[in-house]
């Protein structure tokens, strides 16, 4: 109980986003995506979850 108001607000926001006819700045989006693609990703790739392995698989790992 108590999620009704929060859920209604989320539905309202989602509906506004779905049906809004805002103008998309594709050039700004392209710049933003280009900046993200040059960011170093090694911190994410080194985690067991990122490589598809479960944490249980690494429980015997020596450090």
PDBQT receptor file of N, H, CA, C and O in Angstrom, charges set to zero:
ATOM      1  N   UNK A   1       0.844  -1.178   0.000  1.00  0.00    +0.000 N 
ATOM      2  CA  UNK A   1       0.000   0.000   0.000  1.00  0.00    +0.000 C 
ATOM      3  C   UNK A   1       0.885   1.236   0.000  1.00  0.00    +0.000 C 
ATOM      4  O   UNK A   1       1.968   1.219   0.586  1.00  0.00    +0.000 OA
ATOM      5  N   UNK A   2       0.440   2.311  -0.650  1.00  0.00    +0.000 N 
ATOM      6  H   UNK A   2      -0.439   2.325  -1.126  1.00  0.00    +0.000 HD
ATOM      7  CA  UNK A   2       1.222   3.525  -0.663  1.00  0.00    +0.000 C 
ATOM      8  C   UNK A   2       1.972   3.755  -1.963  1.00  0.00    +0.000 C 
ATOM      9  O   UNK A   2       2.599   4.800  -2.139  1.00  0.00    +0.000 OA
ATOM     10  N   UNK A   3       1.917   2.788  -2.883  1.00  0.00    +0.000 N 
ATOM     11  H   UNK A   3       1.407   1.939  -2.740  1.00  0.00    +0.000 HD
ATOM     12  CA  UNK A   3       2.604   2.970  -4.171  1.00  0.00    +0.000 C 
ATOM     13  C   UNK A   3       1.682   3.557  -5.229  1.00  0.00    +0.000 C 
ATOM     14  O   UNK A   3       2.132   3.853  -6.336  1.00  0.00    +0.000 OA
ATOM     15  N   UNK A   4       0.424   3.728  -4.922  1.00  0.00    +0.000 N 
ATOM     16  H   UNK A   4       0.058   3.487  -4.023  1.00  0.00    +0.000 HD
ATOM     17  CA  UNK A   4      -0.538   4.199  -5.912  1.00  0.00    +0.000 C 
ATOM     18  C   UNK A   4      -0.195   5.550  -6.493  1.00  0.00    +0.000 C 
ATOM     19  O   UNK A   4      -0.248   5.742  -7.707  1.00  0.00    +0.000 OA
ATOM     20  N   UNK A   5       0.157   6.488  -5.633  1.00  0.00    +0.000 N 
ATOM     21  H   UNK A   5       0.200   6.332  -4.646  1.00  0.00    +0.000 HD
ATOM     22  CA  UNK A   5       0.459   7.837  -6.099  1.00  0.00    +0.000 C 
ATOM     23  C   UNK A   5       1.753   7.851  -6.910  1.00  0.00    +0.000 C 
ATOM     24  O   UNK A   5       1.813   8.492  -7.960  1.00  0.00    +0.000 OA
ATOM     25  N   UNK A   6       2.782   7.160  -6.441  1.00  0.00    +0.000 N 
ATOM     26  H   UNK A   6       2.734   6.640  -5.588  1.00  0.00    +0.000 HD
ATOM     27  CA  UNK A   6       4.058   7.106  -7.161  1.00  0.00    +0.000 C 
ATOM     28  C   UNK A   6       3.885   6.410  -8.508  1.00  0.00    +0.000 C 
ATOM     29  O   UNK A   6       4.454   6.827  -9.517  1.00  0.00    +0.000 OA
ATOM     30  N   UNK A   7       3.099   5.358  -8.502  1.00  0.00    +0.000 N 
ATOM     31  H   UNK A   7       2.637   5.020  -7.682  1.00  0.00    +0.000 HD
ATOM     32  CA  UNK A   7       2.870   4.615  -9.746  1.00  0.00    +0.000 C 
ATOM     33  C   UNK A   7       2.077   5.448 -10.747  1.00  0.00    +0.000 C 
ATOM     34  O   UNK A   7       2.344   5.398 -11.948  1.00  0.00    +0.000 OA
ATOM     35  N   UNK A   8       1.114   6.206 -10.263  1.00  0.00    +0.000 N 
ATOM     36  H   UNK A   8       0.898   6.247  -9.288  1.00  0.00    +0.000 HD
ATOM     37  CA  UNK A   8       0.328   7.075 -11.136  1.00  0.00    +0.000 C 
ATOM     38  C   UNK A   8       1.197   8.168 -11.735  1.00  0.00    +0.000 C 
ATOM     39  O   UNK A   8       1.036   8.525 -12.902  1.00  0.00    +0.000 OA
ATOM     40  N   UNK A   9       2.114   8.697 -10.944  1.00  0.00    +0.000 N 
ATOM     41  H   UNK A   9       2.245   8.406  -9.996  1.00  0.00    +0.000 HD
ATOM     42  CA  UNK A   9       3.014   9.737 -11.447  1.00  0.00    +0.000 C 
ATOM     43  C   UNK A   9       3.948   9.166 -12.514  1.00  0.00    +0.000 C 
ATOM     44  O   UNK A   9       4.197   9.817 -13.529  1.00  0.00    +0.000 OA
ATOM     45  N   UNK A  10       4.464   7.959 -12.295  1.00  0.00    +0.000 N 
ATOM     46  H   UNK A  10       4.261   7.430 -11.471  1.00  0.00    +0.000 HD
ATOM     47  CA  UNK A  10       5.323   7.326 -13.297  1.00  0.00    +0.000 C 
ATOM     48  C   UNK A  10       4.562   7.091 -14.589  1.00  0.00    +0.000 C 
ATOM     49  O   UNK A  10       5.104   7.294 -15.675  1.00  0.00    +0.000 OA
ATOM     50  N   UNK A  11       3.316   6.666 -14.479  1.00  0.00    +0.000 N 
ATOM     51  H   UNK A  11       2.876   6.502 -13.596  1.00  0.00    +0.000 HD
ATOM     52  CA  UNK A  11       2.493   6.433 -15.663  1.00  0.00    +0.000 C 
ATOM     53  C   UNK A  11       2.245   7.744 -16.404  1.00  0.00    +0.000 C 
ATOM     54  O   UNK A  11       2.256   7.774 -17.635  1.00  0.00    +0.000 OA
ATOM     55  N   UNK A  12       2.022   8.821 -15.661  1.00  0.00    +0.000 N 
ATOM     56  H   UNK A  12       2.013   8.796 -14.662  1.00  0.00    +0.000 HD
ATOM     57  CA  UNK A  12       1.791  10.123 -16.279  1.00  0.00    +0.000 C 
ATOM     58  C   UNK A  12       3.033  10.593 -17.032  1.00  0.00    +0.000 C 
ATOM     59  O   UNK A  12       2.934  11.066 -18.164  1.00  0.00    +0.000 OA
ATOM     60  N   UNK A  13       4.183  10.463 -16.414  1.00  0.00    +0.000 N 
ATOM     61  H   UNK A  13       4.263  10.078 -15.495  1.00  0.00    +0.000 HD
ATOM     62  CA  UNK A  13       5.440  10.872 -17.054  1.00  0.00    +0.000 C 
ATOM     63  C   UNK A  13       5.706  10.025 -18.287  1.00  0.00    +0.000 C 
ATOM     64  O   UNK A  13       6.098  10.549 -19.329  1.00  0.00    +0.000 OA
ATOM     65  N   UNK A  14       5.495   8.721 -18.174  1.00  0.00    +0.000 N 
ATOM     66  H   UNK A  14       5.176   8.296 -17.327  1.00  0.00    +0.000 HD
ATOM     67  CA  UNK A  14       5.714   7.829 -19.309  1.00  0.00    +0.000 C 
ATOM     68  C   UNK A  14       4.770   8.174 -20.460  1.00  0.00    +0.000 C 
ATOM     69  O   UNK A  14       5.174   8.163 -21.623  1.00  0.00    +0.000 OA
ATOM     70  N   UNK A  15       3.528   8.478 -20.139  1.00  0.00    +0.000 N 
ATOM     71  H   UNK A  15       3.200   8.487 -19.194  1.00  0.00    +0.000 HD
ATOM     72  CA  UNK A  15       2.560   8.847 -21.170  1.00  0.00    +0.000 C 
ATOM     73  C   UNK A  15       2.960  10.145 -21.858  1.00  0.00    +0.000 C 
ATOM     74  O   UNK A  15       2.850  10.266 -23.078  1.00  0.00    +0.000 OA
ATOM     75  N   UNK A  16       3.429  11.123 -21.066  1.00  0.00    +0.000 N 
ATOM     76  H   UNK A  16       3.519  11.025 -20.075  1.00  0.00    +0.000 HD
ATOM     77  CA  UNK A  16       3.866  12.399 -21.651  1.00  0.00    +0.000 C 
ATOM     78  C   UNK A  16       5.061  12.190 -22.570  1.00  0.00    +0.000 C 
ATOM     79  O   UNK A  16       5.133  12.796 -23.639  1.00  0.00    +0.000 OA
ATOM     80  N   UNK A  17       5.992  11.345 -22.167  1.00  0.00    +0.000 N 
ATOM     81  H   UNK A  17       5.933  10.853 -21.298  1.00  0.00    +0.000 HD
ATOM     82  CA  UNK A  17       7.151  11.079 -23.012  1.00  0.00    +0.000 C 
ATOM     83  C   UNK A  17       6.763  10.340 -24.282  1.00  0.00    +0.000 C 
ATOM     84  O   UNK A  17       7.304  10.613 -25.354  1.00  0.00    +0.000 OA
ATOM     85  N   UNK A  18       5.839   9.416 -24.165  1.00  0.00    +0.000 N 
ATOM     86  H   UNK A  18       5.400   9.195 -23.294  1.00  0.00    +0.000 HD
ATOM     87  CA  UNK A  18       5.441   8.611 -25.313  1.00  0.00    +0.000 C 
ATOM     88  C   UNK A  18       4.720   9.443 -26.367  1.00  0.00    +0.000 C 
ATOM     89  O   UNK A  18       4.960   9.283 -27.563  1.00  0.00    +0.000 OA
ATOM     90  N   UNK A  19       3.845  10.322 -25.924  1.00  0.00    +0.000 N 
ATOM     91  H   UNK A  19       3.650  10.452 -24.952  1.00  0.00    +0.000 HD
ATOM     92  CA  UNK A  19       3.005  11.045 -26.865  1.00  0.00    +0.000 C 
ATOM     93  C   UNK A  19       3.462  12.478 -27.120  1.00  0.00    +0.000 C 
ATOM     94  O   UNK A  19       2.804  13.197 -27.872  1.00  0.00    +0.000 OA
ATOM     95  N   UNK A  20       4.551  12.908 -26.527  1.00  0.00    +0.000 N 
ATOM     96  H   UNK A  20       5.086  12.324 -25.916  1.00  0.00    +0.000 HD
ATOM     97  CA  UNK A  20       5.013  14.269 -26.771  1.00  0.00    +0.000 C 
ATOM     98  C   UNK A  20       5.624  14.372 -28.166  1.00  0.00    +0.000 C 
ATOM     99  O   UNK A  20       6.188  13.406 -28.680  1.00  0.00    +0.000 OA
ATOM    100  N   UNK A  21       5.508  15.523 -28.756  1.00  0.00    +0.000 N 
ATOM    101  H   UNK A  21       5.050  16.307 -28.339  1.00  0.00    +0.000 HD
ATOM    102  CA  UNK A  21       6.055  15.725 -30.101  1.00  0.00    +0.000 C 
ATOM    103  C   UNK A  21       7.221  16.705 -30.024  1.00  0.00    +0.000 C 
ATOM    104  O   UNK A  21       7.295  17.659 -30.798  1.00  0.00    +0.000 OA
ATOM    105  N   UNK A  22       8.114  16.464 -29.099  1.00  0.00    +0.000 N 
ATOM    106  H   UNK A  22       8.054  15.688 -28.470  1.00  0.00    +0.000 HD
ATOM    107  CA  UNK A  22       9.248  17.360 -28.941  1.00  0.00    +0.000 C 
ATOM    108  C   UNK A  22      10.232  17.170 -30.089  1.00  0.00    +0.000 C 
ATOM    109  O   UNK A  22      10.285  16.115 -30.721  1.00  0.00    +0.000 OA
ATOM    110  N   UNK A  23      10.997  18.206 -30.336  1.00  0.00    +0.000 N 
ATOM    111  H   UNK A  23      10.954  19.063 -29.823  1.00  0.00    +0.000 HD
ATOM    112  CA  UNK A  23      11.996  18.164 -31.399  1.00  0.00    +0.000 C 
ATOM    113  C   UNK A  23      13.278  17.577 -30.829  1.00  0.00    +0.000 C 
ATOM    114  O   UNK A  23      13.763  18.025 -29.790  1.00  0.00    +0.000 OA
ATOM    115  N   UNK A  24      13.826  16.576 -31.508  1.00  0.00    +0.000 N 
ATOM    116  H   UNK A  24      13.432  16.212 -32.352  1.00  0.00    +0.000 HD
ATOM    117  CA  UNK A  24      15.049  15.926 -31.055  1.00  0.00    +0.000 C 
ATOM    118  C   UNK A  24      16.242  16.555 -31.756  1.00  0.00    +0.000 C 
ATOM    119  O   UNK A  24      16.262  16.694 -32.979  1.00  0.00    +0.000 OA
ATOM    120  N   UNK A  25      17.232  16.933 -30.961  1.00  0.00    +0.000 N 
ATOM    121  H   UNK A  25      17.216  16.821 -29.967  1.00  0.00    +0.000 HD
ATOM    122  CA  UNK A  25      18.462  17.498 -31.514  1.00  0.00    +0.000 C 
ATOM    123  C   UNK A  25      19.417  16.341 -31.795  1.00  0.00    +0.000 C 
ATOM    124  O   UNK A  25      20.182  15.932 -30.921  1.00  0.00    +0.000 OA
ATOM    125  N   UNK A  26      19.366  15.825 -33.006  1.00  0.00    +0.000 N 
ATOM    126  H   UNK A  26      18.745  16.157 -33.715  1.00  0.00    +0.000 HD
ATOM    127  CA  UNK A  26      20.160  14.656 -33.359  1.00  0.00    +0.000 C 
ATOM    128  C   UNK A  26      21.655  14.954 -33.383  1.00  0.00    +0.000 C 
ATOM    129  O   UNK A  26      22.465  14.061 -33.134  1.00  0.00    +0.000 OA
ATOM    130  N   UNK A  27      22.026  16.185 -33.675  1.00  0.00    +0.000 N 
ATOM    131  H   UNK A  27      21.368  16.910 -33.877  1.00  0.00    +0.000 HD
ATOM    132  CA  UNK A  27      23.452  16.542 -33.676  1.00  0.00    +0.000 C 
ATOM    133  C   UNK A  27      24.013  16.490 -32.258  1.00  0.00    +0.000 C 
ATOM    134  O   UNK A  27      25.119  15.994 -32.045  1.00  0.00    +0.000 OA
ATOM    135  N   UNK A  28      23.259  16.998 -31.295  1.00  0.00    +0.000 N 
ATOM    136  H   UNK A  28      22.360  17.401 -31.468  1.00  0.00    +0.000 HD
ATOM    137  CA  UNK A  28      23.701  16.942 -29.900  1.00  0.00    +0.000 C 
ATOM    138  C   UNK A  28      23.762  15.493 -29.420  1.00  0.00    +0.000 C 
ATOM    139  O   UNK A  28      24.676  15.112 -28.690  1.00  0.00    +0.000 OA
ATOM    140  N   UNK A  29      22.791  14.696 -29.832  1.00  0.00    +0.000 N 
ATOM    141  H   UNK A  29      22.047  15.006 -30.425  1.00  0.00    +0.000 HD
ATOM    142  CA  UNK A  29      22.785  13.282 -29.460  1.00  0.00    +0.000 C 
ATOM    143  C   UNK A  29      24.000  12.573 -30.044  1.00  0.00    +0.000 C 
ATOM    144  O   UNK A  29      24.630  11.762 -29.365  1.00  0.00    +0.000 OA
ATOM    145  N   UNK A  30      24.327  12.867 -31.277  1.00  0.00    +0.000 N 
ATOM    146  H   UNK A  30      23.815  13.526 -31.828  1.00  0.00    +0.000 HD
ATOM    147  CA  UNK A  30      25.491  12.248 -31.908  1.00  0.00    +0.000 C 
ATOM    148  C   UNK A  30      26.778  12.646 -31.196  1.00  0.00    +0.000 C 
ATOM    149  O   UNK A  30      27.658  11.808 -31.002  1.00  0.00    +0.000 OA
ATOM    150  N   UNK A  31      26.899  13.901 -30.808  1.00  0.00    +0.000 N 
ATOM    151  H   UNK A  31      26.183  14.582 -30.965  1.00  0.00    +0.000 HD
ATOM    152  CA  UNK A  31      28.089  14.353 -30.066  1.00  0.00    +0.000 C 
ATOM    153  C   UNK A  31      28.187  13.647 -28.719  1.00  0.00    +0.000 C 
ATOM    154  O   UNK A  31      29.267  13.220 -28.311  1.00  0.00    +0.000 OA
ATOM    155  N   UNK A  32      27.056  13.527 -28.035  1.00  0.00    +0.000 N 
ATOM    156  H   UNK A  32      26.179  13.874 -28.367  1.00  0.00    +0.000 HD
ATOM    157  CA  UNK A  32      27.053  12.867 -26.728  1.00  0.00    +0.000 C 
ATOM    158  C   UNK A  32      27.452  11.400 -26.844  1.00  0.00    +0.000 C 
ATOM    159  O   UNK A  32      28.234  10.896 -26.037  1.00  0.00    +0.000 OA
ATOM    160  N   UNK A  33      26.914  10.722 -27.845  1.00  0.00    +0.000 N 
ATOM    161  H   UNK A  33      26.279  11.131 -28.500  1.00  0.00    +0.000 HD
ATOM    162  CA  UNK A  33      27.260   9.314 -28.032  1.00  0.00    +0.000 C 
ATOM    163  C   UNK A  33      28.710   9.146 -28.449  1.00  0.00    +0.000 C 
ATOM    164  O   UNK A  33      29.357   8.176 -28.054  1.00  0.00    +0.000 OA
ATOM    165  N   UNK A  34      29.228  10.069 -29.235  1.00  0.00    +0.000 N 
ATOM    166  H   UNK A  34      28.703  10.858 -29.555  1.00  0.00    +0.000 HD
ATOM    167  CA  UNK A  34      30.629  10.002 -29.644  1.00  0.00    +0.000 C 
ATOM    168  C   UNK A  34      31.539  10.205 -28.442  1.00  0.00    +0.000 C 
ATOM    169  O   UNK A  34      32.583   9.560 -28.344  1.00  0.00    +0.000 OA
ATOM    170  N   UNK A  35      31.161  11.089 -27.528  1.00  0.00    +0.000 N 
ATOM    171  H   UNK A  35      30.313  11.612 -27.608  1.00  0.00    +0.000 HD
ATOM    172  CA  UNK A  35      31.958  11.312 -26.320  1.00  0.00    +0.000 C 
ATOM    173  C   UNK A  35      31.961  10.070 -25.436  1.00  0.00    +0.000 C 
ATOM    174  O   UNK A  35      32.988   9.748 -24.838  1.00  0.00    +0.000 OA
ATOM    175  N   UNK A  36      30.842   9.371 -25.340  1.00  0.00    +0.000 N 
ATOM    176  H   UNK A  36      30.008   9.633 -25.825  1.00  0.00    +0.000 HD
ATOM    177  CA  UNK A  36      30.756   8.182 -24.511  1.00  0.00    +0.000 C 
ATOM    178  C   UNK A  36      31.546   7.029 -25.097  1.00  0.00    +0.000 C 
ATOM    179  O   UNK A  36      32.073   6.198 -24.356  1.00  0.00    +0.000 OA
ATOM    180  N   UNK A  37      31.633   6.967 -26.414  1.00  0.00    +0.000 N 
ATOM    181  H   UNK A  37      31.205   7.641 -27.015  1.00  0.00    +0.000 HD
ATOM    182  CA  UNK A  37      32.339   5.842 -27.031  1.00  0.00    +0.000 C 
ATOM    183  C   UNK A  37      33.845   5.950 -26.840  1.00  0.00    +0.000 C 
ATOM    184  O   UNK A  37      34.543   4.942 -26.942  1.00  0.00    +0.000 OA
ATOM    185  N   UNK A  38      34.368   7.150 -26.565  1.00  0.00    +0.000 N 
ATOM    186  H   UNK A  38      33.800   7.969 -26.482  1.00  0.00    +0.000 HD
ATOM    187  CA  UNK A  38      35.798   7.314 -26.358  1.00  0.00    +0.000 C 
ATOM    188  C   UNK A  38      36.185   7.179 -24.885  1.00  0.00    +0.000 C 
ATOM    189  O   UNK A  38      37.371   7.195 -24.554  1.00  0.00    +0.000 OA
ATOM    190  N   UNK A  39      35.192   7.047 -23.996  1.00  0.00    +0.000 N 
ATOM    191  H   UNK A  39      34.229   7.034 -24.264  1.00  0.00    +0.000 HD
ATOM    192  CA  UNK A  39      35.470   6.906 -22.569  1.00  0.00    +0.000 C 
ATOM    193  C   UNK A  39      36.076   5.529 -22.294  1.00  0.00    +0.000 C 
ATOM    194  O   UNK A  39      35.700   4.545 -22.930  1.00  0.00    +0.000 OA
ATOM    195  N   UNK A  40      37.012   5.462 -21.348  1.00  0.00    +0.000 N 
ATOM    196  H   UNK A  40      37.317   6.262 -20.831  1.00  0.00    +0.000 HD
ATOM    197  CA  UNK A  40      37.602   4.159 -21.027  1.00  0.00    +0.000 C 
ATOM    198  C   UNK A  40      36.552   3.239 -20.413  1.00  0.00    +0.000 C 
ATOM    199  O   UNK A  40      35.799   3.652 -19.531  1.00  0.00    +0.000 OA
ATOM    200  N   UNK A  41      36.501   2.003 -20.876  1.00  0.00    +0.000 N 
ATOM    201  H   UNK A  41      37.113   1.667 -21.592  1.00  0.00    +0.000 HD
ATOM    202  CA  UNK A  41      35.512   1.048 -20.396  1.00  0.00    +0.000 C 
ATOM    203  C   UNK A  41      36.151  -0.099 -19.633  1.00  0.00    +0.000 C 
ATOM    204  O   UNK A  41      35.459  -1.055 -19.282  1.00  0.00    +0.000 OA
ATOM    205  N   UNK A  42      37.434  -0.037 -19.368  1.00  0.00    +0.000 N 
ATOM    206  H   UNK A  42      37.997   0.739 -19.654  1.00  0.00    +0.000 HD
ATOM    207  CA  UNK A  42      38.093  -1.184 -18.758  1.00  0.00    +0.000 C 
ATOM    208  C   UNK A  42      37.603  -1.454 -17.342  1.00  0.00    +0.000 C 
ATOM    209  O   UNK A  42      37.670  -2.596 -16.889  1.00  0.00    +0.000 OA
ATOM    210  N   UNK A  43      37.110  -0.438 -16.623  1.00  0.00    +0.000 N 
ATOM    211  H   UNK A  43      37.056   0.490 -16.992  1.00  0.00    +0.000 HD
ATOM    212  CA  UNK A  43      36.601  -0.678 -15.282  1.00  0.00    +0.000 C 
ATOM    213  C   UNK A  43      35.361  -1.559 -15.311  1.00  0.00    +0.000 C 
ATOM    214  O   UNK A  43      35.120  -2.309 -14.365  1.00  0.00    +0.000 OA
ATOM    215  N   UNK A  44      34.570  -1.486 -16.379  1.00  0.00    +0.000 N 
ATOM    216  H   UNK A  44      34.766  -0.877 -17.147  1.00  0.00    +0.000 HD
ATOM    217  CA  UNK A  44      33.379  -2.308 -16.485  1.00  0.00    +0.000 C 
ATOM    218  C   UNK A  44      33.708  -3.700 -17.004  1.00  0.00    +0.000 C 
ATOM    219  O   UNK A  44      33.087  -4.679 -16.590  1.00  0.00    +0.000 OA
ATOM    220  N   UNK A  45      34.656  -3.795 -17.885  1.00  0.00    +0.000 N 
ATOM    221  H   UNK A  45      35.161  -3.000 -18.221  1.00  0.00    +0.000 HD
ATOM    222  CA  UNK A  45      34.984  -5.075 -18.486  1.00  0.00    +0.000 C 
ATOM    223  C   UNK A  45      35.748  -5.993 -17.545  1.00  0.00    +0.000 C 
ATOM    224  O   UNK A  45      35.783  -7.204 -17.764  1.00  0.00    +0.000 OA
ATOM    225  N   UNK A  46      36.353  -5.448 -16.512  1.00  0.00    +0.000 N 
ATOM    226  H   UNK A  46      36.324  -4.464 -16.334  1.00  0.00    +0.000 HD
ATOM    227  CA  UNK A  46      37.145  -6.270 -15.616  1.00  0.00    +0.000 C 
ATOM    228  C   UNK A  46      36.315  -6.945 -14.531  1.00  0.00    +0.000 C 
ATOM    229  O   UNK A  46      36.831  -7.791 -13.801  1.00  0.00    +0.000 OA
ATOM    230  N   UNK A  47      35.034  -6.586 -14.414  1.00  0.00    +0.000 N 
ATOM    231  H   UNK A  47      34.614  -5.899 -15.007  1.00  0.00    +0.000 HD
ATOM    232  CA  UNK A  47      34.198  -7.212 -13.401  1.00  0.00    +0.000 C 
ATOM    233  C   UNK A  47      33.704  -8.566 -13.887  1.00  0.00    +0.000 C 
ATOM    234  O   UNK A  47      33.484  -8.739 -15.086  1.00  0.00    +0.000 OA
ATOM    235  N   UNK A  48      33.526  -9.517 -13.001  1.00  0.00    +0.000 N 
ATOM    236  H   UNK A  48      33.705  -9.376 -12.027  1.00  0.00    +0.000 HD
ATOM    237  CA  UNK A  48      33.034 -10.845 -13.400  1.00  0.00    +0.000 C 
ATOM    238  C   UNK A  48      31.655 -10.784 -14.045  1.00  0.00    +0.000 C 
ATOM    239  O   UNK A  48      31.363 -11.569 -14.948  1.00  0.00    +0.000 OA
ATOM    240  N   UNK A  49      30.800  -9.862 -13.594  1.00  0.00    +0.000 N 
ATOM    241  H   UNK A  49      31.037  -9.225 -12.860  1.00  0.00    +0.000 HD
ATOM    242  CA  UNK A  49      29.470  -9.748 -14.152  1.00  0.00    +0.000 C 
ATOM    243  C   UNK A  49      29.538  -9.300 -15.604  1.00  0.00    +0.000 C 
ATOM    244  O   UNK A  49      28.748  -9.760 -16.429  1.00  0.00    +0.000 OA
ATOM    245  N   UNK A  50      30.471  -8.409 -15.930  1.00  0.00    +0.000 N 
ATOM    246  H   UNK A  50      31.113  -8.035 -15.260  1.00  0.00    +0.000 HD
ATOM    247  CA  UNK A  50      30.582  -7.906 -17.299  1.00  0.00    +0.000 C 
ATOM    248  C   UNK A  50      31.076  -8.984 -18.245  1.00  0.00    +0.000 C 
ATOM    249  O   UNK A  50      30.734  -8.969 -19.427  1.00  0.00    +0.000 OA
ATOM    250  N   UNK A  51      31.867  -9.913 -17.755  1.00  0.00    +0.000 N 
ATOM    251  H   UNK A  51      32.145  -9.926 -16.794  1.00  0.00    +0.000 HD
ATOM    252  CA  UNK A  51      32.374 -10.962 -18.629  1.00  0.00    +0.000 C 
ATOM    253  C   UNK A  51      31.445 -12.167 -18.682  1.00  0.00    +0.000 C 
ATOM    254  O   UNK A  51      31.760 -13.164 -19.331  1.00  0.00    +0.000 OA
ATOM    255  N   UNK A  52      30.294 -12.082 -17.999  1.00  0.00    +0.000 N 
ATOM    256  H   UNK A  52      30.038 -11.272 -17.472  1.00  0.00    +0.000 HD
ATOM    257  CA  UNK A  52      29.312 -13.157 -18.060  1.00  0.00    +0.000 C 
ATOM    258  C   UNK A  52      29.505 -14.218 -16.992  1.00  0.00    +0.000 C 
ATOM    259  O   UNK A  52      28.788 -15.220 -16.996  1.00  0.00    +0.000 OA
ATOM    260  N   UNK A  53      30.433 -14.036 -16.093  1.00  0.00    +0.000 N 
ATOM    261  H   UNK A  53      31.015 -13.222 -16.090  1.00  0.00    +0.000 HD
ATOM    262  CA  UNK A  53      30.671 -15.022 -15.035  1.00  0.00    +0.000 C 
ATOM    263  C   UNK A  53      29.932 -14.609 -13.775  1.00  0.00    +0.000 C 
ATOM    264  O   UNK A  53      29.766 -13.419 -13.507  1.00  0.00    +0.000 OA
ATOM    265  N   UNK A  54      29.509 -15.544 -13.038  1.00  0.00    +0.000 N 
ATOM    266  H   UNK A  54      29.643 -16.511 -13.255  1.00  0.00    +0.000 HD
ATOM    267  CA  UNK A  54      28.805 -15.279 -11.783  1.00  0.00    +0.000 C 
ATOM    268  C   UNK A  54      29.818 -15.130 -10.652  1.00  0.00    +0.000 C 
ATOM    269  O   UNK A  54      30.938 -15.632 -10.746  1.00  0.00    +0.000 OA
ATOM    270  N   UNK A  55      29.421 -14.437  -9.580  1.00  0.00    +0.000 N 
ATOM    271  H   UNK A  55      28.511 -14.029  -9.504  1.00  0.00    +0.000 HD
ATOM    272  CA  UNK A  55      30.324 -14.246  -8.450  1.00  0.00    +0.000 C 
ATOM    273  C   UNK A  55      30.636 -15.560  -7.753  1.00  0.00    +0.000 C 
ATOM    274  O   UNK A  55      31.691 -15.690  -7.132  1.00  0.00    +0.000 OA
ATOM    275  N   UNK A  56      29.736 -16.542  -7.843  1.00  0.00    +0.000 N 
ATOM    276  H   UNK A  56      28.879 -16.436  -8.347  1.00  0.00    +0.000 HD
ATOM    277  CA  UNK A  56      29.987 -17.852  -7.244  1.00  0.00    +0.000 C 
ATOM    278  C   UNK A  56      31.160 -18.549  -7.928  1.00  0.00    +0.000 C 
ATOM    279  O   UNK A  56      31.866 -19.336  -7.298  1.00  0.00    +0.000 OA
ATOM    280  N   UNK A  57      31.370 -18.265  -9.203  1.00  0.00    +0.000 N 
ATOM    281  H   UNK A  57      30.796 -17.625  -9.715  1.00  0.00    +0.000 HD
ATOM    282  CA  UNK A  57      32.473 -18.856  -9.937  1.00  0.00    +0.000 C 
ATOM    283  C   UNK A  57      33.821 -18.356  -9.436  1.00  0.00    +0.000 C 
ATOM    284  O   UNK A  57      34.844 -19.008  -9.646  1.00  0.00    +0.000 OA
ATOM    285  N   UNK A  58      33.827 -17.205  -8.777  1.00  0.00    +0.000 N 
ATOM    286  H   UNK A  58      32.996 -16.675  -8.607  1.00  0.00    +0.000 HD
ATOM    287  CA  UNK A  58      35.063 -16.597  -8.316  1.00  0.00    +0.000 C 
ATOM    288  C   UNK A  58      35.233 -16.699  -6.800  1.00  0.00    +0.000 C 
ATOM    289  O   UNK A  58      36.078 -16.013  -6.226  1.00  0.00    +0.000 OA
ATOM    290  N   UNK A  59      34.446 -17.541  -6.155  1.00  0.00    +0.000 N 
ATOM    291  H   UNK A  59      33.759 -18.099  -6.622  1.00  0.00    +0.000 HD
ATOM    292  CA  UNK A  59      34.524 -17.634  -4.698  1.00  0.00    +0.000 C 
ATOM    293  C   UNK A  59      35.843 -18.288  -4.260  1.00  0.00    +0.000 C 
ATOM    294  O   UNK A  59      36.277 -18.083  -3.126  1.00  0.00    +0.000 OA
ATOM    295  N   UNK A  60      36.477 -19.057  -5.122  1.00  0.00    +0.000 N 
ATOM    296  H   UNK A  60      36.125 -19.224  -6.043  1.00  0.00    +0.000 HD
ATOM    297  CA  UNK A  60      37.716 -19.732  -4.763  1.00  0.00    +0.000 C 
ATOM    298  C   UNK A  60      38.948 -18.943  -5.235  1.00  0.00    +0.000 C 
ATOM    299  O   UNK A  60      40.069 -19.443  -5.137  1.00  0.00    +0.000 OA
ATOM    300  N   UNK A  61      38.758 -17.749  -5.731  1.00  0.00    +0.000 N 
ATOM    301  H   UNK A  61      37.847 -17.343  -5.810  1.00  0.00    +0.000 HD
ATOM    302  CA  UNK A  61      39.815 -16.942  -6.289  1.00  0.00    +0.000 C 
ATOM    303  C   UNK A  61      40.777 -16.498  -5.191  1.00  0.00    +0.000 C 
ATOM    304  O   UNK A  61      40.342 -16.074  -4.120  1.00  0.00    +0.000 OA
ATOM    305  N   UNK A  62      42.058 -16.591  -5.446  1.00  0.00    +0.000 N 
ATOM    306  H   UNK A  62      42.411 -16.936  -6.316  1.00  0.00    +0.000 HD
ATOM    307  CA  UNK A  62      43.085 -16.145  -4.501  1.00  0.00    +0.000 C 
ATOM    308  C   UNK A  62      43.476 -14.717  -4.847  1.00  0.00    +0.000 C 
ATOM    309  O   UNK A  62      43.645 -14.363  -6.014  1.00  0.00    +0.000 OA
ATOM    310  N   UNK A  63      43.616 -13.902  -3.801  1.00  0.00    +0.000 N 
ATOM    311  H   UNK A  63      43.479 -14.189  -2.853  1.00  0.00    +0.000 HD
ATOM    312  CA  UNK A  63      43.980 -12.497  -4.035  1.00  0.00    +0.000 C 
ATOM    313  C   UNK A  63      45.268 -12.164  -3.360  1.00  0.00    +0.000 C 
ATOM    314  O   UNK A  63      45.733 -11.027  -3.445  1.00  0.00    +0.000 OA
TER     315      UNK A  63
